[in-house]
């Protein structure tokens, strides 16, 4: 249990739809601890399990005064009001692109006792809930970009210093940030 290495764009685990969690025992508790410790680093707002190489439906969040996790999350409500915001991702470091997100989101899931959990928020927390749930569905925020922006983003990924086909892992101690 510790801060885990991140998977980068190009790693197939990031494009895989994650499996639901059915075992709520010690291994899942370890995963939750890893997610919480990894998202707790400065500048990180959220982290999905597949971003640390685990293809299970779980994510952690750390936005303002809200810190926690959700197992088997699903977005159950999105406001009709949308906003375009510059979005970034730990698995696509150093790149930010305008992404349309609902202003308010409600996410439902369970905790380690398999008890219901509901997390709702506006602004950055709403963005985080949508972003992390997308990860668990095998989507990156780049997949949501308009065609022109997506082309620009893919060119920036290919030209970045961190990109290697297959999803290079984060070097130990690298301070990648998420917005």
Secondary structure as GFF3:
##gff-version 3
##sequence-region A 1 179
A	DSSP	three_ten_helix	12	15	.	.	.	ID=ss1
A	DSSP	alpha_helix	26	39	.	.	.	ID=ss2
A	DSSP	beta_strand	46	48	.	.	.	ID=ss3
A	DSSP	three_ten_helix	49	52	.	.	.	ID=ss4
A	DSSP	beta_strand	58	63	.	.	.	ID=ss5
A	DSSP	beta_strand	66	78	.	.	.	ID=ss6
A	DSSP	beta_strand	82	89	.	.	.	ID=ss7
A	DSSP	beta_strand	92	102	.	.	.	ID=ss8
A	DSSP	beta_strand	104	110	.	.	.	ID=ss9
A	DSSP	beta_strand	116	122	.	.	.	ID=ss10
A	DSSP	alpha_helix	123	136	.	.	.	ID=ss11
A	DSSP	three_ten_helix	141	144	.	.	.	ID=ss12
A	DSSP	alpha_helix	147	159	.	.	.	ID=ss13
###
